[in-house]
Amino acid sequence: MKRKTLTQYLVEQQRMEQAVSAEVRLLIETVARACKAIAHAVGKGALGGVLGSLDSENVQGEVQKKLDVLSNEILLEANEWGGHLAAMASEEMETLHRIPNRYPKGEYLLLFDPLDGSSNIDVNVSIGTIFSVLQAPVDAAGRDIEESDFLQPGNKQVAAGYAVYGPQSMLVLTVGTGVVGFTLDREMGSWVLTHENMTIPEDTSEFAINMSNMRHWEEPVKLYINDCLAGTTGPLGKDYNMRWIASMVADVHRIMTRGGIFMYPRDARPSGRKGKLRLMYEANPMSFLVEQAGGAATDGDTRILDIAPEGLHQRIGVILGSKNEVERVGRYHLED
C-alpha cells in the first residue's frame, strides 16, 4: 500500500477535517522543508564542518553551537518569503523577527527552538527542532507585529510539532486532530506518514528527570521520586525505570512512542525558581502534542496550555507525559 506524504496528509486535513487553512498547510510544509535541510546538516556532522561551539552566546546566556546558528538561519530564511507569516520568534534571538517589507505578510506567527538539545550535538545523540504556530491577533492587521502579539496561552496554538534527528529523522505533528508521525525518506526527499494516531499510554513505570538536581527540588517532587525509587516495596507498589537523554525532543519522543513521564521541575536555585524550559518555544508546543496524544502537561500546579505568557523567553517548570502519572505528581503538589 502506498504511504501518504506530509503534503497529502495536510491536504486531507484541509479538505475533509477543515482543520487547517491553506496558509497553515503551506506554512507547515515550509517548516518541514527547513527541517529536512537541518537534518542534512546534522547528518553530515564533522564532514560539514558544523560541529563545535562559537564564541557567541544566545539571549539565554548559553554558548551557541555552530549548528544552533545554522538551524536558526535555515528556519528564518525558509519562512520569510512565503507570505504566510506576520512575524517569527526564536529561542536563539532576543526579540521577534518581523517579515521584511519586500515580502508579503500573512496572518500567522511562528515560534521555534531551532535545535533543541544542542549540548548533545558533538556526542552524536538525538537532537531536534520544535515549532509552534499561532494566529496573529485580529487587531494586528495593517500594523507592525509586537512582542505582545505572541503572548497567547498555549491553548490558542493552531499547530505544533517537532523534528527529531536520530537514527531516522522524524517529524511529529498536530493540527488539533490528534498526533501523526512522518519519517524522512532520504532517497525520495519526502516526509512519509509512518505513525498514525500516536497515543501515549495512560499508565507508565518510566520517568525522565535529571537526578543530579535532586537536592534543589521542591518537596513534592522529592517525595514522588523517592516513592518511585522505593519500587514494589514503596507506596506506588511497582518498580520504575529511569531514562534521561538531556534532549527534550528525544525524551518526549520516547514518551510519545511508549509512554512515560518527563520532568524538568522548578527548583530552589536562583536560576530555577520559575523553571528552566521556555514556555513559548518548548513547553507549549510539546504540551499541545502530548495532550493531543492523550497525555497531560502541567507545571506542577497548573495546566501548561492555560498559562498566560508574560514574555517571549519566559521559563517554566514542566511535567508531562502519561496522563495518570502526571495527575499523580499533581496530587503530591496539592498535598504539600
C-alpha positions in Angstrom: 0.0 0.0 0.0 1.3 3.4 -1.0 2.0 5.6 2.0 0.8 9.2 2.3 3.3 12.1 2.2 3.1 15.1 4.5 1.6 17.2 1.7 -1.2 14.6 1.1 -2.0 14.4 4.8 -2.2 18.2 5.1 -4.4 18.5 2.0 -6.8 15.9 3.5 -6.9 17.8 6.8 -7.7 20.9 4.9 -10.4 19.3 2.7 -12.1 16.7 4.9 -11.4 17.9 8.5 -11.2 21.6 7.8 -8.5 21.5 10.5 -6.1 23.7 8.6 -6.3 26.7 6.3 -4.4 26.7 3.0 -1.9 29.2 4.6 -1.2 26.9 7.6 -0.8 23.9 5.3 1.8 25.8 3.2 3.5 27.1 6.4 3.9 23.6 7.9 5.3 22.4 4.5 7.8 25.2 4.6 8.9 24.4 8.2 9.1 20.7 7.2 11.4 21.6 4.2 13.6 23.6 6.6 13.8 20.6 9.0 15.0 18.5 6.0 17.8 20.9 5.5 18.7 20.8 9.2 18.6 17.0 9.2 21.0 17.0 6.3 23.4 19.4 8.2 23.1 17.3 11.4 23.7 14.1 9.4 27.0 15.4 7.8 28.4 16.4 11.3 32.1 16.9 11.2 32.2 16.3 7.4 30.2 19.5 7.0 32.3 21.5 9.5 29.3 22.2 11.7 30.3 20.7 15.0 31.7 22.7 17.9 30.9 26.0 19.6 31.1 29.6 18.6 32.4 32.5 20.7 28.9 33.9 21.0 26.0 33.4 23.4 22.3 33.4 22.8 19.7 35.5 24.7 19.6 32.8 27.3 23.3 33.2 28.1 24.1 29.8 26.6 27.2 29.3 24.4 25.9 28.8 20.9 26.8 25.8 18.9 27.6 26.2 15.2 24.5 24.1 14.3 22.3 26.3 16.6 23.1 29.3 14.5 22.9 27.5 11.2 19.5 25.9 12.1 18.1 29.3 13.1 19.2 30.9 9.8 17.7 28.0 7.8 14.3 28.4 9.5 14.3 32.2 9.2 15.3 32.2 5.5 12.8 29.4 4.6 9.8 31.1 6.2 10.4 34.8 5.4 9.2 35.0 1.9 6.2 32.6 1.7 3.6 35.2 2.6 2.1 33.0 5.4 3.7 34.8 8.4 3.3 38.1 10.1 6.4 37.5 12.2 8.6 34.9 13.8 10.3 34.4 17.2 13.2 32.1 18.0 14.7 30.9 21.3 18.1 32.0 19.8 17.1 35.6 19.3 16.4 38.3 21.9 13.3 39.8 20.2 10.9 38.9 17.4 11.8 38.8 13.7 9.4 40.8 11.5 8.9 39.8 7.9 10.9 42.2 5.7 8.8 44.7 3.8 9.9 43.3 0.4 7.8 40.1 1.2 4.1 39.7 1.5 2.8 39.2 5.0 0.3 36.6 6.3 -1.8 36.3 9.5 0.2 33.7 11.4 3.1 33.7 13.9 5.8 31.1 14.1 7.8 30.3 17.2 10.7 27.8 17.2 13.6 26.3 19.1 15.8 25.7 16.1 17.9 23.0 17.7 16.8 21.6 21.0 19.3 19.5 23.0 22.3 21.1 21.2 24.6 20.1 24.1 24.4 16.6 22.5 25.5 17.7 19.0 29.1 16.8 19.4 28.4 13.4 21.1 26.1 12.2 18.3 22.9 11.9 20.5 19.4 12.6 19.1 18.5 16.3 18.9 15.6 18.2 17.3 13.6 21.2 16.2 10.4 22.3 18.0 7.9 24.7 16.5 4.5 26.3 17.3 2.0 28.2 15.1 -0.3 30.9 16.4 -2.8 33.2 14.7 -1.9 36.9 14.9 -4.5 39.0 16.8 -7.2 40.5 14.5 -6.2 44.0 15.5 -2.6 43.3 14.2 -3.7 43.7 10.6 -2.1 46.7 9.0 0.4 47.4 11.7 3.8 46.1 12.8 3.7 43.0 15.0 4.8 43.5 18.6 6.1 41.1 21.1 2.8 41.2 23.0 1.0 39.7 19.9 2.9 36.4 20.6 1.9 36.3 24.2 -1.1 33.9 23.8 -1.7 30.9 26.0 -0.8 27.5 24.5 -4.5 26.6 24.0 -4.5 29.1 21.2 -2.0 27.2 19.1 -3.1 26.4 15.6 -0.4 23.7 15.1 2.7 22.4 16.8 5.4 19.8 16.1 8.9 18.7 16.4 11.5 17.1 14.2 13.9 14.6 15.8 17.2 13.9 14.2 18.3 10.4 15.3 18.8 7.0 13.6 15.9 8.1 11.5 14.7 11.7 11.1 11.0 12.0 12.1 8.5 14.9 12.1 5.8 14.6 14.7 2.8 17.0 14.1 -0.6 18.0 15.4 -3.1 20.4 13.9 -5.6 19.7 16.7 -6.9 16.5 15.3 -4.6 14.0 17.0 -0.9 13.4 16.5 0.8 11.8 13.5 4.4 11.0 12.7 6.3 11.2 9.4 9.7 9.6 8.6 12.1 11.3 6.2 12.7 9.1 3.2 16.2 10.3 2.3 16.1 8.8 -1.2 12.8 10.4 -2.2 13.4 13.6 -0.1 9.9 13.5 1.3 8.3 13.1 4.7 6.2 9.9 4.7 3.4 9.1 7.1 4.5 6.2 9.2 2.8 6.7 12.6 -0.9 7.4 12.5 -2.9 8.3 15.6 0.1 8.4 18.0 -1.2 7.7 21.6 0.5 7.9 24.9 -0.5 5.1 27.3 -2.3 6.4 30.4 -0.1 4.5 32.8 3.7 4.1 33.0 6.6 2.9 35.1 9.2 5.0 33.5 10.3 8.5 34.5 12.8 11.0 33.0 14.4 13.6 35.3 17.9 15.0 35.9 18.7 13.3 39.3 21.7 15.5 39.9 19.4 18.4 40.8 17.5 16.4 43.5 18.9 18.5 46.3 17.3 21.6 44.8 13.8 20.2 44.0 10.6 21.2 45.7 9.5 18.8 48.4 6.6 17.2 46.3 9.0 16.3 43.5 11.4 14.8 46.0 8.7 12.7 47.6 7.4 11.5 44.3 10.8 10.4 43.0 11.6 8.7 46.3 8.4 6.8 46.1 9.3 5.7 42.5 12.7 4.6 43.7 11.2 2.5 46.5 9.7 0.2 43.9 7.4 -2.6 44.8 8.0 -2.2 48.5 7.0 1.5 48.4 3.6 3.3 48.3 3.4 3.1 44.5 3.7 -0.7 44.5 5.7 -1.1 41.3 9.3 -0.8 40.0 10.2 2.2 37.9 12.9 2.7 35.3 14.7 6.0 34.8 15.6 7.5 31.5 17.4 10.8 30.9 18.8 11.8 27.5 19.2 15.6 28.3 17.5 16.4 24.9 13.8 17.3 25.4 12.9 16.3 21.9 14.4 12.8 22.3 12.9 12.3 25.8 9.4 13.4 24.7 9.6 11.3 21.5 10.2 8.2 23.6 7.2 9.1 25.7 5.1 9.7 22.5 6.2 6.3 21.4 5.8 4.1 24.5 4.7 6.3 27.4 6.5 7.7 30.4 6.7 11.0 32.4 9.2 13.8 31.6 10.0 16.2 34.5 12.1 19.4 34.5 10.6 20.9 37.6 11.1 24.3 39.3 13.8 24.2 41.9 15.4 26.3 44.7 18.3 27.7 42.7 18.0 31.3 41.7 18.1 30.3 38.0 15.5 27.6 38.5 12.8 29.1 40.7 10.5 29.7 37.8 11.7 26.6 35.9 14.3 26.1 33.2 12.4 25.3 30.0 10.9 28.0 27.8 7.1 28.3 27.8 6.7 29.6 24.3 9.4 27.5 22.4 9.4 24.2 24.3 6.6 23.8 26.9 3.6 25.0 24.9 4.2 23.1 21.7 5.2 19.9 23.5 2.2 20.1 25.8 -0.1 20.6 22.8 1.3 17.4 21.2 1.2 15.4 24.5 -2.4 16.4 25.2 -3.5 15.6 21.6 -1.9 12.1 22.1 -4.0 11.5 25.3 -1.4 12.7 27.8 -1.2 15.6 30.2 1.1 18.5 30.9 1.4 20.7 34.0 3.9 23.0 35.7 3.1 21.1 39.0 0.0 23.3 39.8 -1.5 24.5 36.5 -2.2 23.0 33.1 0.6 24.4 30.9 -1.7 25.3 28.0 -3.8 27.6 30.2 -0.8 29.7 31.4 -0.9 33.3 30.2 2.7 34.1 29.0 4.4 37.2 30.3 7.4 37.3 27.9 8.8 35.6 24.9 11.6 33.9 26.8 9.6 33.1 30.0 10.8 30.0 31.8 8.6 27.4 33.4 8.6 24.0 35.2 7.4 21.2 33.1 5.9 17.8 34.0 4.3 16.0 31.0 3.6 12.5 29.7 1.3 9.6 30.6 -1.9 11.1 32.0 -2.4 9.1 35.2 1.3 9.6 36.2 1.2 13.4 35.6 -2.0 13.6 37.7 -0.3 11.5 40.4 2.5 14.1 40.6 -0.1 16.9 40.7 -1.6 15.2 43.8 1.8 15.3 45.5 1.8 19.1 44.9 -1.7 19.5 46.3 -0.8 17.6 49.4 2.2 19.7 50.1 
